[in-house]
Amino acid sequence: MTFICEAYVALALMTLGAQMANVRLVRAPLDLVLSVVLRLVGGALVGLVLVKAMGLDGLLAQILVIGAAGPSAVSSAVVAIEFKNRPDFAASAVLLSTLGAGLTVPVVIFLAQAYL
C-alpha cells in the first residue's frame, strides 16, 4: 500500500502528460485568468476565514491556510480530459496555477508564519 501512495504523484503527472499530448493550451482568456486568481488568492483567503472562524492558531492554522493556497489539482485535469469536459481549459488551469503558485505560495507562507 505504501508503494501505491508514494507512486501517486508520479503516476498522476505521467497520466496528465500523456493526455496533454492531445490537448492544446488556452491562451489566457478572462475565465482562465479568473480561475487561476481565485484558486491561488481566493483559496488562501477562504482558508484564512475558516481558520479564524474555527478559532485555530499556530502551526495547524498555518498548515491549513498554506494548503488552501495551493494550485489546482492534476486530478481535475485528468477527469476533465477523460470525460471530454473542456480539457483544454482544465489543463491550462492546472499549468498556469502551478506556475503562479511559485509566486503566491511563498508569500502566503511568509504571511502565515508572520501573522498566524
N, CA, C and O atoms as CSV, one atom per row, in Angstrom:
chain,resi,resn,atom,element,x,y,z
A,1,MET,N,N,0.819,-1.202,0.000
A,1,MET,CA,C,0.000,0.000,0.000
A,1,MET,C,C,0.859,1.260,0.000
A,1,MET,O,O,0.512,2.256,-0.634
A,2,THR,N,N,1.976,1.211,0.711
A,2,THR,CA,C,2.834,2.403,0.751
A,2,THR,C,C,3.419,2.707,-0.624
A,2,THR,O,O,3.608,3.872,-0.974
A,3,PHE,N,N,3.704,1.675,-1.399
A,3,PHE,CA,C,4.243,1.909,-2.739
A,3,PHE,C,C,3.230,2.634,-3.613
A,3,PHE,O,O,3.594,3.511,-4.397
A,4,ILE,N,N,1.968,2.270,-3.478
A,4,ILE,CA,C,0.921,2.926,-4.259
A,4,ILE,C,C,0.796,4.389,-3.843
A,4,ILE,O,O,0.667,5.267,-4.695
A,5,CYS,N,N,0.833,4.651,-2.546
A,5,CYS,CA,C,0.732,6.030,-2.055
A,5,CYS,C,C,1.905,6.873,-2.527
A,5,CYS,O,O,1.729,8.031,-2.907
A,6,GLU,N,N,3.094,6.300,-2.505
A,6,GLU,CA,C,4.282,7.043,-2.918
A,6,GLU,C,C,4.322,7.262,-4.428
A,6,GLU,O,O,4.934,8.222,-4.898
A,7,ALA,N,N,3.680,6.388,-5.186
A,7,ALA,CA,C,3.713,6.496,-6.642
A,7,ALA,C,C,2.583,7.354,-7.196
A,7,ALA,O,O,2.541,7.595,-8.402
A,8,TYR,N,N,1.667,7.824,-6.355
A,8,TYR,CA,C,0.504,8.547,-6.847
A,8,TYR,C,C,0.878,9.799,-7.644
A,8,TYR,O,O,0.372,10.008,-8.747
A,9,VAL,N,N,1.747,10.616,-7.097
A,9,VAL,CA,C,2.095,11.878,-7.767
A,9,VAL,C,C,2.760,11.606,-9.108
A,9,VAL,O,O,2.415,12.227,-10.114
A,10,ALA,N,N,3.703,10.689,-9.124
A,10,ALA,CA,C,4.385,10.370,-10.383
A,10,ALA,C,C,3.398,9.817,-11.402
A,10,ALA,O,O,3.443,10.198,-12.572
A,11,LEU,N,N,2.516,8.933,-10.982
A,11,LEU,CA,C,1.531,8.350,-11.885
A,11,LEU,C,C,0.558,9.405,-12.401
A,11,LEU,O,O,0.210,9.408,-13.581
A,12,ALA,N,N,0.124,10.295,-11.525
A,12,ALA,CA,C,-0.801,11.354,-11.938
A,12,ALA,C,C,-0.140,12.290,-12.954
A,12,ALA,O,O,-0.768,12.690,-13.935
A,13,LEU,N,N,1.106,12.632,-12.721
A,13,LEU,CA,C,1.811,13.515,-13.666
A,13,LEU,C,C,2.062,12.825,-15.000
A,13,LEU,O,O,1.960,13.456,-16.052
A,14,MET,N,N,2.387,11.543,-14.965
A,14,MET,CA,C,2.581,10.812,-16.226
A,14,MET,C,C,1.264,10.718,-16.994
A,14,MET,O,O,1.244,10.873,-18.215
A,15,THR,N,N,0.176,10.466,-16.290
A,15,THR,CA,C,-1.134,10.385,-16.937
A,15,THR,C,C,-1.511,11.723,-17.552
A,15,THR,O,O,-1.979,11.778,-18.689
A,16,LEU,N,N,-1.310,12.798,-16.806
A,16,LEU,CA,C,-1.620,14.126,-17.327
A,16,LEU,C,C,-0.747,14.442,-18.534
A,16,LEU,O,O,-1.237,14.976,-19.530
A,17,GLY,N,N,0.538,14.118,-18.456
A,17,GLY,CA,C,1.437,14.372,-19.586
A,17,GLY,C,C,1.023,13.619,-20.836
A,17,GLY,O,O,1.050,14.172,-21.936
A,18,ALA,N,N,0.638,12.358,-20.672
A,18,ALA,CA,C,0.196,11.564,-21.815
A,18,ALA,C,C,-1.094,12.122,-22.399
A,18,ALA,O,O,-1.253,12.168,-23.618
A,19,GLN,N,N,-2.008,12.542,-21.546
A,19,GLN,CA,C,-3.273,13.088,-22.023
A,19,GLN,C,C,-3.090,14.458,-22.671
A,19,GLN,O,O,-3.796,14.800,-23.620
A,20,MET,N,N,-2.147,15.238,-22.160
A,20,MET,CA,C,-1.949,16.596,-22.687
A,20,MET,C,C,-1.299,16.598,-24.066
A,20,MET,O,O,-1.239,17.641,-24.717
A,21,ALA,N,N,-0.814,15.448,-24.518
A,21,ALA,CA,C,-0.264,15.380,-25.868
A,21,ALA,C,C,-1.337,15.715,-26.900
A,21,ALA,O,O,-1.021,16.184,-27.993
A,22,ASN,N,N,-2.600,15.479,-26.559
A,22,ASN,CA,C,-3.706,15.747,-27.479
A,22,ASN,C,C,-4.459,17.033,-27.151
A,22,ASN,O,O,-5.450,17.353,-27.808
A,23,VAL,N,N,-4.008,17.759,-26.159
A,23,VAL,CA,C,-4.714,18.957,-25.710
A,23,VAL,C,C,-3.883,20.184,-26.051
A,23,VAL,O,O,-2.665,20.200,-25.875
A,24,ARG,N,N,-4.561,21.201,-26.537
A,24,ARG,CA,C,-3.838,22.459,-26.775
A,24,ARG,C,C,-4.179,23.424,-25.642
A,24,ARG,O,O,-5.303,23.437,-25.141
A,25,LEU,N,N,-3.204,24.222,-25.249
A,25,LEU,CA,C,-3.399,25.143,-24.128
A,25,LEU,C,C,-4.194,26.359,-24.565
A,25,LEU,O,O,-4.024,26.861,-25.676
A,26,VAL,N,N,-5.054,26.824,-23.690
A,26,VAL,CA,C,-5.860,28.021,-23.931
A,26,VAL,C,C,-4.963,29.228,-23.729
A,26,VAL,O,O,-4.130,29.237,-22.822
A,27,ARG,N,N,-5.118,30.225,-24.543
A,27,ARG,CA,C,-4.254,31.401,-24.463
A,27,ARG,C,C,-4.834,32.494,-23.581
A,27,ARG,O,O,-5.147,33.587,-24.053
A,28,ALA,N,N,-4.975,32.191,-22.294
A,28,ALA,CA,C,-5.324,33.130,-21.223
A,28,ALA,C,C,-6.554,33.988,-21.476
A,28,ALA,O,O,-6.454,35.215,-21.450
A,29,PRO,N,N,-7.719,33.376,-21.723
A,29,PRO,CA,C,-8.929,34.197,-21.746
A,29,PRO,C,C,-9.286,34.620,-20.332
A,29,PRO,O,O,-8.677,34.165,-19.364
A,30,LEU,N,N,-10.257,35.474,-20.223
A,30,LEU,CA,C,-10.613,36.028,-18.918
A,30,LEU,C,C,-11.038,34.959,-17.922
A,30,LEU,O,O,-10.678,35.043,-16.748
A,31,ASP,N,N,-11.794,33.956,-18.360
A,31,ASP,CA,C,-12.245,32.936,-17.414
A,31,ASP,C,C,-11.095,32.084,-16.882
A,31,ASP,O,O,-11.157,31.610,-15.747
A,32,LEU,N,N,-10.053,31.882,-17.679
A,32,LEU,CA,C,-8.890,31.133,-17.210
A,32,LEU,C,C,-8.093,31.943,-16.188
A,32,LEU,O,O,-7.671,31.412,-15.161
A,33,VAL,N,N,-7.892,33.212,-16.471
A,33,VAL,CA,C,-7.174,34.088,-15.540
A,33,VAL,C,C,-7.954,34.203,-14.233
A,33,VAL,O,O,-7.369,34.145,-13.151
A,34,LEU,N,N,-9.261,34.364,-14.332
A,34,LEU,CA,C,-10.099,34.440,-13.137
A,34,LEU,C,C,-10.033,33.142,-12.327
A,34,LEU,O,O,-9.986,33.178,-11.097
A,35,SER,N,N,-10.030,32.014,-13.007
A,35,SER,CA,C,-9.935,30.720,-12.333
A,35,SER,C,C,-8.634,30.590,-11.554
A,35,SER,O,O,-8.634,30.134,-10.411
A,36,VAL,N,N,-7.537,30.986,-12.164
A,36,VAL,CA,C,-6.224,30.875,-11.516
A,36,VAL,C,C,-6.126,31.830,-10.329
A,36,VAL,O,O,-5.638,31.442,-9.268
A,37,VAL,N,N,-6.577,33.057,-10.490
A,37,VAL,CA,C,-6.516,34.034,-9.397
A,37,VAL,C,C,-7.404,33.598,-8.231
A,37,VAL,O,O,-7.003,33.691,-7.070
A,38,LEU,N,N,-8.602,33.126,-8.544
A,38,LEU,CA,C,-9.487,32.659,-7.476
A,38,LEU,C,C,-8.898,31.454,-6.758
A,38,LEU,O,O,-9.039,31.333,-5.541
A,39,ARG,N,N,-8.246,30.569,-7.485
A,39,ARG,CA,C,-7.668,29.379,-6.857
A,39,ARG,C,C,-6.511,29.750,-5.939
A,39,ARG,O,O,-6.432,29.262,-4.812
A,40,LEU,N,N,-5.620,30.606,-6.411
A,40,LEU,CA,C,-4.412,30.911,-5.649
A,40,LEU,C,C,-4.647,31.945,-4.547
A,40,LEU,O,O,-4.192,31.759,-3.418
A,41,VAL,N,N,-5.343,33.014,-4.861
A,41,VAL,CA,C,-5.571,34.069,-3.876
A,41,VAL,C,C,-6.835,33.796,-3.067
A,41,VAL,O,O,-6.833,33.898,-1.840
A,42,GLY,N,N,-7.913,33.449,-3.767
A,42,GLY,CA,C,-9.166,33.165,-3.088
A,42,GLY,C,C,-9.067,31.962,-2.168
A,42,GLY,O,O,-9.665,31.948,-1.092
A,43,GLY,N,N,-8.313,30.950,-2.586
A,43,GLY,CA,C,-8.131,29.776,-1.732
A,43,GLY,C,C,-7.474,30.126,-0.418
A,43,GLY,O,O,-7.885,29.641,0.636
A,44,ALA,N,N,-6.454,30.967,-0.473
A,44,ALA,CA,C,-5.771,31.391,0.756
A,44,ALA,C,C,-6.697,32.219,1.640
A,44,ALA,O,O,-6.695,32.065,2.861
A,45,LEU,N,N,-7.482,33.089,1.032
A,45,LEU,CA,C,-8.400,33.919,1.817
A,45,LEU,C,C,-9.515,33.090,2.459
A,45,LEU,O,O,-9.877,33.321,3.613
A,46,VAL,N,N,-10.053,32.134,1.716
A,46,VAL,CA,C,-11.082,31.253,2.283
A,46,VAL,C,C,-10.487,30.426,3.421
A,46,VAL,O,O,-11.120,30.246,4.461
A,47,GLY,N,N,-9.273,29.926,3.221
A,47,GLY,CA,C,-8.596,29.187,4.288
A,47,GLY,C,C,-8.401,30.039,5.526
A,47,GLY,O,O,-8.598,29.562,6.644
A,48,LEU,N,N,-8.018,31.292,5.345
A,48,LEU,CA,C,-7.825,32.198,6.479
A,48,LEU,C,C,-9.139,32.454,7.214
A,48,LEU,O,O,-9.179,32.428,8.444
A,49,VAL,N,N,-10.204,32.700,6.469
A,49,VAL,CA,C,-11.508,32.944,7.082
A,49,VAL,C,C,-11.960,31.725,7.880
A,49,VAL,O,O,-12.452,31.866,8.999
A,50,LEU,N,N,-11.798,30.537,7.317
A,50,LEU,CA,C,-12.214,29.319,8.020
A,50,LEU,C,C,-11.375,29.068,9.266
A,50,LEU,O,O,-11.899,28.656,10.300
A,51,VAL,N,N,-10.082,29.315,9.168
A,51,VAL,CA,C,-9.200,29.126,10.327
A,51,VAL,C,C,-9.595,30.084,11.446
A,51,VAL,O,O,-9.662,29.688,12.609
A,52,LYS,N,N,-9.853,31.328,11.101
A,52,LYS,CA,C,-10.259,32.313,12.111
A,52,LYS,C,C,-11.635,31.978,12.682
A,52,LYS,O,O,-11.863,32.130,13.882
A,53,ALA,N,N,-12.562,31.516,11.818
A,53,ALA,CA,C,-13.908,31.177,12.288
A,53,ALA,C,C,-13.880,29.993,13.259
A,53,ALA,O,O,-14.695,29.922,14.179
A,54,MET,N,N,-12.948,29.072,13.052
A,54,MET,CA,C,-12.839,27.915,13.943
A,54,MET,C,C,-11.981,28.196,15.164
A,54,MET,O,O,-11.884,27.359,16.062
A,55,GLY,N,N,-11.355,29.372,15.206
A,55,GLY,CA,C,-10.545,29.749,16.352
A,55,GLY,C,C,-9.203,29.032,16.417
A,55,GLY,O,O,-8.630,28.881,17.496
A,56,LEU,N,N,-8.701,28.593,15.270
A,56,LEU,CA,C,-7.417,27.901,15.243
A,56,LEU,C,C,-6.281,28.910,15.149
A,56,LEU,O,O,-6.448,30.003,14.608
A,57,ASP,N,N,-5.124,28.528,15.683
A,57,ASP,CA,C,-3.936,29.363,15.543
A,57,ASP,C,C,-2.702,28.463,15.572
A,57,ASP,O,O,-2.805,27.248,15.737
A,58,GLY,N,N,-1.559,29.074,15.412
A,58,GLY,CA,C,-0.312,28.330,15.468
A,58,GLY,C,C,-0.044,27.523,14.208
A,58,GLY,O,O,-0.484,27.872,13.113
A,59,LEU,N,N,0.686,26.442,14.396
A,59,LEU,CA,C,1.142,25.627,13.270
A,59,LEU,C,C,-0.019,25.028,12.478
A,59,LEU,O,O,0.025,25.008,11.248
A,60,LEU,N,N,-1.043,24.546,13.151
A,60,LEU,CA,C,-2.189,23.959,12.452
A,60,LEU,C,C,-2.859,24.985,11.539
A,60,LEU,O,O,-3.190,24.665,10.397
A,61,ALA,N,N,-3.057,26.183,12.010
A,61,ALA,CA,C,-3.670,27.235,11.193
A,61,ALA,C,C,-2.795,27.558,9.988
A,61,ALA,O,O,-3.299,27.746,8.881
A,62,GLN,N,N,-1.480,27.622,10.206
A,62,GLN,CA,C,-0.565,27.907,9.102
A,62,GLN,C,C,-0.645,26.821,8.037
A,62,GLN,O,O,-0.695,27.124,6.845
A,63,ILE,N,N,-0.658,25.562,8.455
A,63,ILE,CA,C,-0.715,24.450,7.510
A,63,ILE,C,C,-2.005,24.489,6.698
A,63,ILE,O,O,-1.983,24.275,5.486
A,64,LEU,N,N,-3.115,24.759,7.352
A,64,LEU,CA,C,-4.402,24.787,6.650
A,64,LEU,C,C,-4.478,25.925,5.638
A,64,LEU,O,O,-4.974,25.734,4.528
A,65,VAL,N,N,-3.993,27.101,6.007
A,65,VAL,CA,C,-4.033,28.241,5.083
A,65,VAL,C,C,-3.090,28.009,3.902
A,65,VAL,O,O,-3.447,28.287,2.757
A,66,ILE,N,N,-1.903,27.505,4.176
A,66,ILE,CA,C,-0.947,27.247,3.092
A,66,ILE,C,C,-1.484,26.155,2.166
A,66,ILE,O,O,-1.344,26.249,0.947
A,67,GLY,N,N,-2.091,25.133,2.736
A,67,GLY,CA,C,-2.678,24.074,1.916
A,67,GLY,C,C,-3.809,24.569,1.034
A,67,GLY,O,O,-3.973,24.099,-0.092
A,68,ALA,N,N,-4.579,25.503,1.533
A,68,ALA,CA,C,-5.682,26.065,0.751
A,68,ALA,C,C,-5.187,26.975,-0.370
A,68,ALA,O,O,-5.931,27.266,-1.307
A,69,ALA,N,N,-3.939,27.423,-0.281
A,69,ALA,CA,C,-3.392,28.346,-1.281
A,69,ALA,C,C,-2.682,27.621,-2.419
A,69,ALA,O,O,-2.089,28.263,-3.286
A,70,GLY,N,N,-2.737,26.296,-2.425
A,70,GLY,CA,C,-2.030,25.515,-3.441
A,70,GLY,C,C,-2.688,25.601,-4.807
A,70,GLY,O,O,-3.812,26.086,-4.934
A,71,PRO,N,N,-1.983,25.129,-5.830
A,71,PRO,CA,C,-2.514,25.189,-7.195
A,71,PRO,C,C,-3.606,24.154,-7.438
A,71,PRO,O,O,-3.847,23.282,-6.603
A,72,SER,N,N,-4.259,24.259,-8.582
A,72,SER,CA,C,-5.300,23.303,-8.962
A,72,SER,C,C,-4.707,21.908,-9.088
A,72,SER,O,O,-3.560,21.742,-9.500
A,73,ALA,N,N,-5.495,20.919,-8.730
A,73,ALA,CA,C,-5.012,19.541,-8.710
A,73,ALA,C,C,-4.923,18.953,-10.108
A,73,ALA,O,O,-5.734,19.255,-10.984
A,74,VAL,N,N,-3.925,18.113,-10.292
A,74,VAL,CA,C,-3.742,17.411,-11.556
A,74,VAL,C,C,-4.947,16.515,-11.837
A,74,VAL,O,O,-5.345,16.348,-12.990
A,75,SER,N,N,-5.519,15.947,-10.793
A,75,SER,CA,C,-6.643,15.029,-10.983
A,75,SER,C,C,-7.843,15.710,-11.637
A,75,SER,O,O,-8.607,15.057,-12.348
A,76,SER,N,N,-8.018,17.005,-11.410
A,76,SER,CA,C,-9.134,17.704,-12.054
A,76,SER,C,C,-8.947,17.748,-13.567
A,76,SER,O,O,-9.914,17.617,-14.316
A,77,ALA,N,N,-7.724,17.930,-14.013
A,77,ALA,CA,C,-7.463,17.931,-15.452
A,77,ALA,C,C,-7.614,16.537,-16.043
A,77,ALA,O,O,-8.125,16.380,-17.152
A,78,VAL,N,N,-7.172,15.525,-15.306
A,78,VAL,CA,C,-7.295,14.145,-15.794
A,78,VAL,C,C,-8.769,13.784,-15.952
A,78,VAL,O,O,-9.148,13.165,-16.946
A,79,VAL,N,N,-9.602,14.161,-14.987
A,79,VAL,CA,C,-11.038,13.873,-15.064
A,79,VAL,C,C,-11.674,14.645,-16.219
A,79,VAL,O,O,-12.495,14.092,-16.951
A,80,ALA,N,N,-11.307,15.909,-16.389
A,80,ALA,CA,C,-11.860,16.711,-17.485
A,80,ALA,C,C,-11.465,16.137,-18.839
A,80,ALA,O,O,-12.268,16.139,-19.771
A,81,ILE,N,N,-10.241,15.649,-18.954
A,81,ILE,CA,C,-9.791,15.047,-20.210
A,81,ILE,C,C,-10.526,13.735,-20.458
A,81,ILE,O,O,-10.963,13.468,-21.577
A,82,GLU,N,N,-10.663,12.924,-19.426
A,82,GLU,CA,C,-11.325,11.624,-19.565
A,82,GLU,C,C,-12.777,11.768,-19.994
A,82,GLU,O,O,-13.242,11.009,-20.845
A,83,PHE,N,N,-13.500,12.720,-19.427
A,83,PHE,CA,C,-14.912,12.896,-19.735
A,83,PHE,C,C,-15.167,13.957,-20.803
A,83,PHE,O,O,-16.316,14.321,-21.058
A,84,LYS,N,N,-14.102,14.452,-21.424
A,84,LYS,CA,C,-14.195,15.425,-22.524
A,84,LYS,C,C,-15.042,16.647,-22.147
A,84,LYS,O,O,-15.929,17.071,-22.888
A,85,ASN,N,N,-14.734,17.193,-20.971
A,85,ASN,CA,C,-15.442,18.366,-20.471
A,85,ASN,C,C,-14.453,19.522,-20.363
A,85,ASN,O,O,-13.868,19.743,-19.302
A,86,ARG,N,N,-14.268,20.241,-21.427
A,86,ARG,CA,C,-13.325,21.366,-21.529
A,86,ARG,C,C,-11.911,20.977,-21.086
A,86,ARG,O,O,-11.353,21.610,-20.190
A,87,PRO,N,N,-11.333,19.956,-21.694
A,87,PRO,CA,C,-9.993,19.514,-21.274
A,87,PRO,C,C,-8.922,20.574,-21.499
A,87,PRO,O,O,-7.962,20.655,-20.733
A,88,ASP,N,N,-9.075,21.389,-22.546
A,88,ASP,CA,C,-8.093,22.450,-22.793
A,88,ASP,C,C,-8.073,23.445,-21.640
A,88,ASP,O,O,-7.007,23.856,-21.179
A,89,PHE,N,N,-9.250,23.825,-21.184
A,89,PHE,CA,C,-9.346,24.771,-20.078
A,89,PHE,C,C,-8.767,24.169,-18.801
A,89,PHE,O,O,-8.004,24.831,-18.098
A,90,ALA,N,N,-9.120,22.923,-18.495
A,90,ALA,CA,C,-8.648,22.283,-17.260
A,90,ALA,C,C,-7.133,22.127,-17.263
A,90,ALA,O,O,-6.482,22.407,-16.256
A,91,ALA,N,N,-6.569,21.688,-18.368
A,91,ALA,CA,C,-5.113,21.519,-18.453
A,91,ALA,C,C,-4.408,22.865,-18.344
A,91,ALA,O,O,-3.369,22.976,-17.694
A,92,SER,N,N,-4.971,23.881,-18.977
A,92,SER,CA,C,-4.382,25.218,-18.885
A,92,SER,C,C,-4.463,25.761,-17.467
A,92,SER,O,O,-3.524,26.397,-16.988
A,93,ALA,N,N,-5.583,25.513,-16.793
A,93,ALA,CA,C,-5.736,25.986,-15.414
A,93,ALA,C,C,-4.729,25.323,-14.489
A,93,ALA,O,O,-4.148,25.981,-13.625
A,94,VAL,N,N,-4.519,24.023,-14.663
A,94,VAL,CA,C,-3.534,23.323,-13.837
A,94,VAL,C,C,-2.134,23.874,-14.105
A,94,VAL,O,O,-1.383,24.150,-13.169
A,95,LEU,N,N,-1.787,24.032,-15.369
A,95,LEU,CA,C,-0.459,24.533,-15.727
A,95,LEU,C,C,-0.234,25.944,-15.186
A,95,LEU,O,O,0.783,26.205,-14.543
A,96,LEU,N,N,-1.171,26.849,-15.440
A,96,LEU,CA,C,-0.983,28.241,-15.014
A,96,LEU,C,C,-1.043,28.392,-13.493
A,96,LEU,O,O,-0.312,29.205,-12.926
A,97,SER,N,N,-1.904,27.619,-12.828
A,97,SER,CA,C,-1.953,27.743,-11.373
A,97,SER,C,C,-0.703,27.148,-10.735
A,97,SER,O,O,-0.259,27.627,-9.691
A,98,THR,N,N,-0.135,26.121,-11.338
A,98,THR,CA,C,1.117,25.564,-10.821
A,98,THR,C,C,2.262,26.556,-10.992
A,98,THR,O,O,3.078,26.733,-10.088
A,99,LEU,N,N,2.319,27.198,-12.150
A,99,LEU,CA,C,3.361,28.219,-12.369
A,99,LEU,C,C,3.146,29.426,-11.454
A,99,LEU,O,O,4.099,29.957,-10.884
A,100,GLY,N,N,1.889,29.854,-11.317
A,100,GLY,CA,C,1.583,31.000,-10.466
A,100,GLY,C,C,1.820,30.721,-8.993
A,100,GLY,O,O,2.139,31.631,-8.228
A,101,ALA,N,N,1.665,29.463,-8.592
A,101,ALA,CA,C,1.882,29.101,-7.188
A,101,ALA,C,C,3.325,29.323,-6.772
A,101,ALA,O,O,3.611,29.529,-5.592
A,102,GLY,N,N,4.231,29.283,-7.731
A,102,GLY,CA,C,5.626,29.578,-7.417
A,102,GLY,C,C,5.822,31.002,-6.922
A,102,GLY,O,O,6.792,31.294,-6.224
A,103,LEU,N,N,4.905,31.882,-7.282
A,103,LEU,CA,C,4.965,33.272,-6.814
A,103,LEU,C,C,4.095,33.515,-5.585
A,103,LEU,O,O,4.490,34.245,-4.677
A,104,THR,N,N,2.914,32.906,-5.556
A,104,THR,CA,C,1.970,33.217,-4.479
A,104,THR,C,C,2.186,32.402,-3.204
A,104,THR,O,O,2.027,32.930,-2.103
A,105,VAL,N,N,2.545,31.132,-3.337
A,105,VAL,CA,C,2.680,30.292,-2.142
A,105,VAL,C,C,3.798,30.779,-1.211
A,105,VAL,O,O,3.592,30.781,0.002
A,106,PRO,N,N,4.962,31.188,-1.710
A,106,PRO,CA,C,5.959,31.731,-0.781
A,106,PRO,C,C,5.465,32.960,-0.015
A,106,PRO,O,O,5.803,33.143,1.154
A,107,VAL,N,N,4.671,33.793,-0.670
A,107,VAL,CA,C,4.100,34.964,0.006
A,107,VAL,C,C,3.112,34.514,1.085
A,107,VAL,O,O,3.109,35.055,2.191
A,108,VAL,N,N,2.278,33.525,0.764
A,108,VAL,CA,C,1.320,33.003,1.739
A,108,VAL,C,C,2.056,32.361,2.915
A,108,VAL,O,O,1.650,32.530,4.065
A,109,ILE,N,N,3.128,31.631,2.639
A,109,ILE,CA,C,3.912,31.018,3.715
A,109,ILE,C,C,4.489,32.092,4.634
A,109,ILE,O,O,4.423,31.969,5.857
A,110,PHE,N,N,5.046,33.129,4.050
A,110,PHE,CA,C,5.618,34.218,4.859
A,110,PHE,C,C,4.546,34.890,5.706
A,110,PHE,O,O,4.751,35.133,6.895
A,111,LEU,N,N,3.389,35.195,5.087
A,111,LEU,CA,C,2.317,35.864,5.832
A,111,LEU,C,C,1.741,34.954,6.920
A,111,LEU,O,O,1.420,35.416,8.015
A,112,ALA,N,N,1.612,33.665,6.613
A,112,ALA,CA,C,1.080,32.736,7.606
A,112,ALA,C,C,2.027,32.614,8.799
A,112,ALA,O,O,1.568,32.574,9.941
A,113,GLN,N,N,3.324,32.554,8.560
A,113,GLN,CA,C,4.279,32.463,9.654
A,113,GLN,C,C,4.321,33.756,10.456
A,113,GLN,O,O,4.524,33.730,11.670
A,114,ALA,N,N,4.132,34.871,9.789
A,114,ALA,CA,C,4.221,36.153,10.490
A,114,ALA,C,C,2.960,36.481,11.294
A,114,ALA,O,O,3.057,37.112,12.347
A,115,TYR,N,N,1.779,36.066,10.822
A,115,TYR,CA,C,0.544,36.541,11.448
A,115,TYR,C,C,-0.345,35.459,12.048
A,115,TYR,O,O,-1.341,35.794,12.689
A,116,LEU,N,N,-0.032,34.177,11.870
A,116,LEU,CA,C,-0.893,33.146,12.442
A,116,LEU,C,C,-0.192,32.431,13.572
A,116,LEU,O,O,-0.764,31.526,14.179
